[in-house]
């Protein structure tokens, strides 16, 4: 009996000890043990938020976010399967030794990206290895369906989906979402077993409707690229504005880049030249000089200027026309692009009045585009002008503008003397314009610019069958790095409006350094304008307004008023 009692006593004691231990663990050490369990198995994971899409004005996608998976690891946990790291590296196309060194340097961390933005199928293969501490995270990668056609305008994001250039940068606060987070239960291999709680719901980014019409964008891209190749030019830009709203309908540059290919991300390729680069506009400034002249009250639309003997001397500089044009009216100064006539008009105006006209047209100021890196151009204050400065301003030297600024200025002629803020975002209501000249002045200048595009004018290659077109050519020497102007490097320019009777579109074409025998704006830039405008007017269903043959006597009528 003694032995049986001893065995019973032992089991009673053992059971009591177990019960006491259970009480200790379940009651007295409960919080400590729960904390230890949570620290080993509960993790906080982020929930990705997708970025808002960018579309053209008709809803066509320009930038969208596609789901991808990124693979990450807890280095301490993965170290337990160090012998399988080469297998993981092969699947991720990484150097095994480099991956091991990265892990070794990050042993004090619980999160280390192994590779970002894998397609979900490959990420699934990685997770099938069932390596301890290896996890996948759903993220989003930006994709640009139009590629290089809209690259300069849309811009791009970095690997973390933050805007770096273009609309992606300017509207990053609008497009970007906010990450969410959740608490998950994981097993000993680091795999998620259960979602325990939602800490913060993700907020997805908002979509952005740009002002661009992708149809016109493609037209401008194709025509500009062809011209750059044909003339072996350095670069070029095309801008198309909606005159009634100030919206940018197309904006393209050459050379361009594909934002889907990160190897092409260099500032030389991705900067938006139409907004960041400046040039001296040459004779394309002359319609603005004519507007200043008429608004001054010293000239009328039918006024004449004596350009004899075909040149004018200002200080040490001799300004010449190709021949002596004699006494000519303002329309002929534009249609034949007389530097002498434009110089004499500019010199006859008060410097302050001429400067104010240029400033009202937007020269020397940023537009309202808000585009990152936009240039304000250069318009020196009239107090700093010398006599020669005012003279050369008459034919577009001594002032520098961007293609967008020039397009905005020409749009003012089309909107009866009102200049409207430009917008790269689709507007629900047109921007209110600011009057910078009388409607009669704007109408008279449009009629004069029509003469430029008619046979015999410098811009007849910009004509569009069935439509009246108003515009002006420009050819300017480039300023060389060594100082002074290079006489074999040019900017070729054409700026214009259509239809001239009721303008809807304003466009500017810039070709930088065309080579070969053709370099004048009328030979190089005007044909691009004509090609782009022909298709744009058709696609937008804008009615033709061409006058019957020989029926363009409205200019003479306007001049006599």
C-alpha positions in Angstrom: 0.0 0.0 0.0 2.8 2.3 0.8 4.1 2.1 -2.7 0.6 2.7 -4.3 0.2 5.7 -2.0 3.5 7.0 -3.1 2.6 6.7 -6.8 -0.8 8.4 -6.2 0.9 11.2 -4.3 3.3 11.7 -7.1 0.6 12.0 -9.7 -1.4 14.3 -7.5 1.6 16.5 -7.0 2.4 16.4 -10.7 -1.2 17.3 -11.6 -1.1 20.1 -9.1 2.2 21.4 -10.5 0.7 21.4 -14.0 -2.4 23.2 -12.8 -0.3 25.8 -11.0 1.8 26.3 -14.1 -1.4 26.6 -16.2 -2.8 29.2 -13.8 0.5 31.1 -13.9 0.6 31.1 -17.7 -3.1 31.8 -18.3 -3.6 34.4 -15.5 -0.4 35.9 -14.3 1.7 35.8 -17.5 -1.1 36.2 -20.0 -0.2 39.7 -21.2 3.5 38.9 -21.5 2.9 35.7 -23.5 0.3 37.4 -25.7 2.9 40.1 -26.5 5.5 37.5 -27.3 3.2 35.6 -29.6 2.1 38.8 -31.3 5.7 39.9 -31.8 6.5 36.6 -33.5 3.4 36.1 -35.6 1.5 39.4 -36.0 2.8 41.9 -38.6 1.6 45.2 -40.0 1.5 45.2 -43.8 0.9 48.1 -46.1 -2.0 48.1 -48.6 -1.0 49.7 -51.9 -3.1 52.5 -53.4 -3.2 52.8 -57.2 -2.4 56.1 -58.8 -5.1 58.0 -60.7 -5.2 57.6 -64.5 -4.4 60.5 -66.9 -6.6 60.6 -70.0 -7.0 62.8 -73.0 -10.0 65.1 -73.3 -12.1 62.3 -74.8 -11.2 59.7 -72.1 -8.4 57.9 -74.0 -5.8 56.6 -71.5 -2.4 58.4 -71.5 -1.1 57.0 -68.2 -2.5 54.0 -66.2 -1.4 51.9 -63.3 -1.1 48.1 -63.8 -0.9 45.7 -60.8 2.6 44.1 -60.2 4.1 42.3 -57.3 7.3 43.1 -55.4 9.2 40.4 -53.5 10.7 41.3 -50.1 12.2 39.4 -47.2 13.0 39.5 -43.5 16.8 38.9 -43.7 17.0 37.2 -40.3 14.3 34.7 -41.2 15.7 34.1 -44.7 19.2 33.5 -43.3 17.8 30.3 -41.8 17.6 28.9 -45.4 20.9 30.5 -46.7 21.6 27.3 -48.7 18.6 28.1 -50.9 19.4 31.7 -51.6 21.1 30.8 -54.9 17.9 29.1 -56.0 16.0 32.3 -55.2 18.6 34.5 -56.9 18.3 32.5 -60.1 14.5 32.9 -60.2 14.8 36.7 -59.6 17.7 37.0 -62.1 20.0 38.4 -59.4 23.6 37.7 -58.5 23.6 35.2 -55.6 26.7 36.6 -53.9 25.4 40.1 -54.1 22.1 39.1 -52.7 23.8 37.4 -49.7 25.8 40.5 -49.1 22.7 42.6 -49.1 21.1 40.3 -46.6 24.1 40.3 -44.4 24.2 44.2 -44.3 20.5 44.3 -43.4 20.3 41.8 -40.5 19.0 44.6 -38.3 16.0 45.2 -40.5 12.8 43.3 -40.9 12.0 44.5 -44.4 14.3 44.3 -47.5 13.1 44.5 -51.1 14.6 41.7 -53.2 13.1 42.8 -56.5 10.4 45.4 -57.4 7.6 45.2 -60.0 7.6 41.6 -61.0 4.7 40.2 -63.1 2.3 38.3 -60.9 3.2 34.9 -62.5 6.9 35.2 -61.6 6.0 36.4 -58.1 3.9 33.3 -57.7 6.8 31.1 -58.7 9.0 32.8 -56.0 6.4 32.3 -53.3 6.1 28.6 -54.4 9.7 28.1 -53.1 8.2 28.5 -49.6 11.4 30.2 -48.2 11.2 31.5 -44.7 10.7 35.3 -44.5 10.1 35.8 -48.2 6.9 37.6 -49.0 5.2 39.4 -52.0 3.6 42.8 -51.9 1.0 44.0 -54.4 2.1 47.3 -56.0 1.3 49.3 -59.2 3.5 50.2 -62.1 2.8 53.1 -64.4 2.2 52.3 -68.1 1.9 54.9 -70.9 -0.2 53.5 -73.8 0.7 56.3 -76.2 4.4 56.0 -75.5 6.6 58.6 -77.0 3.7 60.4 -78.7 2.7 62.0 -75.3 5.9 61.4 -73.4 7.0 65.0 -73.0 3.6 66.1 -71.9 2.6 63.3 -69.5 6.1 62.8 -68.0 6.8 59.7 -65.8 7.0 58.4 -62.2 9.8 56.8 -60.3 9.7 53.2 -59.0 7.7 54.3 -56.0 5.1 55.8 -58.3 5.8 59.4 -57.4 5.6 61.9 -60.3 9.0 63.1 -61.6 8.2 65.0 -64.8 5.4 66.5 -66.8 1.7 66.2 -65.7 2.8 63.3 -63.4 4.8 65.8 -61.4 2.6 68.9 -61.6 -0.5 67.0 -60.5 1.2 64.5 -58.3 -0.9 65.6 -55.3 -4.1 64.9 -57.3 -3.0 61.6 -58.9 -1.2 60.0 -56.0 -3.1 57.8 -53.5 -2.4 57.2 -49.8 -1.2 53.8 -48.6 -3.4 51.8 -46.3 -2.3 49.2 -43.7 -3.5 46.0 -42.0 -2.5 43.6 -39.3 -1.9 40.0 -40.4 -1.2 36.7 -38.7 1.8 34.9 -40.1 3.1 31.3 -39.8 6.7 30.3 -38.9 7.7 30.7 -42.5 6.5 34.2 -42.7 3.4 33.4 -44.8 0.2 35.3 -44.2 -2.4 33.1 -42.6 -5.1 35.5 -41.7 -6.0 39.2 -41.9 -6.6 40.2 -38.3 -7.6 43.8 -38.5 -7.7 46.7 -40.9 -5.7 49.7 -39.6 -6.2 52.2 -42.4 -8.0 51.8 -45.7 -6.1 52.9 -48.8 -7.2 56.0 -50.7 -6.8 55.6 -54.4 -5.6 58.6 -56.5 -8.0 60.7 -58.6 -8.1 60.6 -62.4 -6.9 63.6 -64.4 -8.5 64.6 -67.7 -5.9 66.5 -69.7 -6.7 69.0 -72.4 -5.0 67.0 -75.1 -6.9 65.5 -78.0 -4.9 62.3 -78.7 -6.0 62.4 -82.4 -4.4 65.8 -83.0 -1.4 64.7 -80.9 -0.8 61.8 -83.2 -1.1 64.1 -86.3 1.3 66.6 -84.9 3.8 63.9 -83.8 3.8 62.3 -87.2 4.1 65.5 -89.2 6.9 66.9 -87.0 8.9 63.7 -87.0 8.7 63.5 -90.8 9.9 67.1 -91.1 12.8 66.6 -88.7 14.0 63.6 -90.7 13.5 65.3 -94.0 15.4 68.4 -93.1 17.9 66.6 -90.8 17.1 69.1 -88.1 18.3 69.2 -84.5 14.9 69.4 -82.9 11.4 70.8 -83.2 8.1 71.5 -81.6 4.4 71.8 -82.5 1.7 73.4 -80.3 -2.0 73.5 -81.1 -4.4 75.7 -78.9 -8.2 75.8 -78.8 -8.7 79.6 -79.3 -12.1 79.6 -77.6 -10.9 78.0 -74.4 -7.1 78.4 -74.2 -6.7 74.6 -73.9 -3.7 72.9 -75.3 -5.0 70.3 -77.8 -1.6 69.0 -78.9 2.0 69.5 -77.9 4.8 67.5 -79.4 8.6 67.7 -79.6 11.4 65.9 -81.4 13.5 64.2 -80.4 11.3 62.4 -78.0 11.5 59.4 -75.6 9.3 56.5 -74.5 8.4 56.9 -70.8 7.8 53.1 -70.6 11.6 52.7 -71.1 13.5 54.0 -68.1 16.8 53.7 -70.0 15.7 56.7 -72.0 15.3 58.9 -69.0 17.8 61.7 -69.7 17.1 65.4 -69.3 18.2 66.1 -72.9 15.4 63.7 -74.2 12.6 64.2 -71.7 12.4 67.9 -71.3 9.4 69.5 -72.9 11.0 71.9 -75.4 7.7 73.5 -76.3 7.5 74.9 -72.7 11.1 75.0 -71.5 13.1 76.1 -74.5 13.2 79.7 -75.8 14.1 81.1 -79.2 14.1 84.5 -81.0 10.9 84.5 -83.0 12.2 86.3 -86.1 9.6 87.7 -88.4 6.8 85.7 -86.7 6.7 88.7 -84.3 5.7 91.2 -87.0 1.9 90.8 -86.6 2.4 91.9 -82.9 4.4 94.9 -84.2 1.5 95.8 -86.5 -0.9 95.4 -83.6 1.1 97.8 -81.5 1.2 100.3 -84.4 -2.5 100.3 -85.0 -3.3 100.4 -81.2 -1.0 103.4 -80.9 -3.3 105.4 -83.1 -0.4 106.5 -85.3 -1.2 103.9 -88.0 -4.3 102.5 -89.6 -4.8 99.2 -91.4 -4.3 100.9 -94.8 -1.2 103.0 -93.7 1.9 102.8 -95.9 5.6 102.8 -95.1 8.4 103.9 -97.4 11.0 101.1 -97.4 13.2 102.8 -100.0 16.0 102.3 -100.8 15.6 98.8 -99.5 17.6 99.2 -96.3 17.7 101.3 -93.1 20.8 102.1 -91.0 20.5 102.1 -87.2 23.8 102.9 -85.5 26.4 100.5 -86.9 23.8 98.0 -88.2 22.4 98.0 -91.7 19.0 96.3 -91.9 18.0 95.2 -95.4 15.2 93.6 -97.4 16.0 91.2 -100.2 15.1 94.0 -102.7 13.7 97.6 -102.6 10.0 97.2 -102.0 9.3 101.0 -102.1 6.2 102.3 -100.4 4.1 99.4 -99.1 1.2 99.0 -96.8 1.1 97.0 -93.5 -0.3 93.9 -95.2 2.6 93.8 -97.7 5.1 94.2 -94.9 3.7 91.0 -93.5 3.1 89.1 -96.7 6.6 89.9 -98.1 8.2 90.0 -94.6 9.9 93.3 -94.9 12.4 93.9 -92.2 12.9 97.5 -93.2 9.1 98.2 -93.0 8.8 96.5 -89.6 11.9 98.2 -88.3 10.7 101.7 -89.3 7.3 101.0 -87.6 8.9 99.8 -84.4 11.3 102.8 -84.3 8.4 105.2 -84.7 6.6 103.9 -81.6 7.2 105.0 -78.0 9.5 102.4 -76.4 7.1 102.0 -73.4 4.1 101.5 -75.6 5.9 98.8 -77.7 7.2 97.1 -74.6 3.7 97.1 -73.0 2.2 95.5 -76.1 4.7 92.7 -76.0 4.1 92.2 -72.3 0.4 92.1 -72.8 0.8 89.4 -75.4 2.5 87.3 -72.6 6.2 87.8 -73.5 8.5 87.8 -70.5 5.9 86.1 -68.3 5.1 82.5 -67.4 1.9 81.2 -68.9 -0.7 79.6 -66.6 0.2 76.1 -67.7 1.9 75.3 -64.4 4.2 72.9 -66.2 7.4 72.1 -64.3 10.4 73.9 -65.6 8.5 76.4 -67.8 10.5 79.3 -69.1 9.2 82.9 -69.0 11.2 83.8 -72.0 13.1 87.1 -72.2 11.7 90.6 -72.7 14.1 93.3 -71.6 12.5 96.3 -69.9 12.3 99.3 -72.3 14.4 101.4 -69.9 17.3 99.1 -70.8 16.8 99.4 -74.5 19.3 100.9 -76.9 18.2 102.3 -80.2 19.3 99.2 -82.0 17.3 97.1 -79.5 14.0 98.7 -80.5 15.0 98.4 -84.2 15.8 94.7 -84.1 12.7 93.9 -82.0 10.7 94.9 -85.1 11.8 91.7 -86.8 12.1 89.4 -83.8 15.6 89.8 -82.3 16.4 90.8 -78.8 13.3 89.0 -77.4 13.0 85.3 -76.7 9.8 83.2 -76.3 8.7 79.6 -75.9 6.6 77.9 -78.6 3.7 77.9 -76.1 4.0 81.7 -75.5 3.9 82.4 -79.2 0.9 80.1 -79.7 -0.9 82.0 -76.9 -0.1 85.3 -78.5 -1.4 84.3 -81.9 -4.6 82.9 -80.3 -5.3 86.4 -79.1 -5.7 87.5 -82.7 -8.2 84.7 -83.2 -10.2 85.6 -80.1 -10.8 89.2 -81.3 -8.1 90.7 -79.1 -8.5 88.7 -75.9 -5.7 86.6 -74.5 -6.8 83.6 -72.6 -4.8 81.6 -69.9 -3.6 78.3 -71.4 -4.5 75.1 -69.8 -3.1 71.6 -70.0 -6.2 70.2 -68.2 -9.6 69.9 -69.7 -11.8 72.8 -68.7 -15.5 72.6 -67.7 -15.9 76.3 -68.5 -13.7 78.4 -70.8 -11.2 80.6 -69.1 -12.1 84.3 -69.1 -9.9 86.3 -71.5 -8.3 89.6 -70.9 -8.6 92.2 -73.7 -5.2 93.3 -74.9 -6.3 95.0 -78.2 -9.4 96.2 -80.0 -11.4 93.6 -81.9 -11.1 95.7 -85.0 -7.3 95.6 -84.7 -7.3 91.8 -84.3 -9.6 91.4 -87.3 -7.4 93.6 -89.4 -4.3 91.7 -88.5 -5.9 88.4 -89.3 -6.8 89.7 -92.8 -3.2 90.9 -93.2 -1.9 87.5 -92.2 -4.2 85.8 -94.8 -2.1 87.6 -97.4 1.0 85.8 -96.1 -0.6 82.4 -96.9 -1.9 83.3 -100.3 0.1 82.7 -103.5 3.0 85.1 -103.5 3.2 85.3 -99.7 6.1 83.8 -97.7 3.8 81.2 -96.1 1.8 79.9 -99.0 2.9 76.3 -98.1 0.7 76.6 -95.0 -2.5 76.8 -97.0 -5.3 74.3 -96.3 -7.7 73.4 -99.1 -11.2 74.7 -98.5 -10.2 77.0 -95.6 -8.9 80.5 -95.1 -5.7 80.5 -93.1 -4.0 83.4 -91.4 -0.4 83.2 -90.3 3.2 84.4 -90.4 6.5 82.8 -91.2 9.7 83.5 -89.3 13.4 82.6 -89.8 16.0 83.6 -87.2 19.7 83.1 -86.8 20.6 81.1 -83.7 22.8 82.7 -81.1 26.1 80.7 -81.0 27.8 79.6 -77.8 30.9 81.6 -78.7 28.9 84.9 -78.9 27.1 86.5 -81.7 24.8 84.9 -84.3 25.6 81.9 -86.4 24.8 82.6 -90.1 24.3 78.9 -90.9 22.1 77.8 -88.0 18.5 78.8 -88.0 15.1 78.6 -86.3 12.4 78.1 -88.9 9.0 79.2 -87.6 5.4 79.3 -88.7 2.5 80.5 -86.5 -1.1 80.8 -87.6 -4.8 80.5 -87.2 -7.6 78.6 -89.0 -10.3 79.1 -90.2 -9.4 82.7 -90.6 -13.1 83.9 -90.8 -13.9 82.4 -87.4 -10.7 81.1 -85.8 -10.9 77.9 -83.8 -7.3 76.6 -83.7 -4.0 78.4 -83.3 -0.8 76.5 -84.0 3.0 77.1 -83.9 5.6 75.0 -85.6 9.3 75.4 -84.7 12.1 73.6 -86.5 15.6 74.0 -85.0 18.6 73.9 -87.3 17.3 72.5 -90.5 20.1 71.5 -92.8 20.4 71.6 -96.6 19.2 74.3 -99.0 15.8 74.8 -97.3 15.8 76.7 -94.0 13.2 79.5 -94.3 10.1 79.2 -92.2 8.0 79.2 -95.3 9.8 76.2 -96.7 10.4 74.2 -93.6 7.8 75.0 -90.9 4.8 76.2 -93.0 4.2 72.8 -94.7 4.1 71.1 -91.3 1.4 73.6 -90.2 -0.6 73.0 -93.4 -0.4 69.2 -92.9 -1.4 69.3 -89.3 -4.2 71.8 -89.7 -5.7 70.0 -92.7 -6.3 66.9 -90.7 -7.1 68.7 -87.5 -9.9 70.8 -89.0 -11.4 67.6 -90.6 -11.3 65.6 -87.4 -12.9 68.3 -85.4 -15.6 68.8 -88.1 -14.9 72.5 -88.5 -16.8 73.8 -91.5 -14.8 75.1 -94.5 -14.8 78.9 -95.0 -12.9 79.4 -98.2 -14.1 82.3 -100.4 -14.9 81.9 -104.0 -12.0 82.3 -106.4 -10.9 85.9 -106.5 -13.3 86.8 -103.6 -10.9 87.9 -101.0 -11.5 91.6 -101.3 -12.4 91.9 -97.7 -8.9 93.1 -96.9 -9.2 96.2 -99.0 -12.6 96.9 -97.5 -11.2 96.5 -94.0 -8.3 98.8 -94.7 -10.6 101.6 -96.0 -12.6 101.6 -92.7 
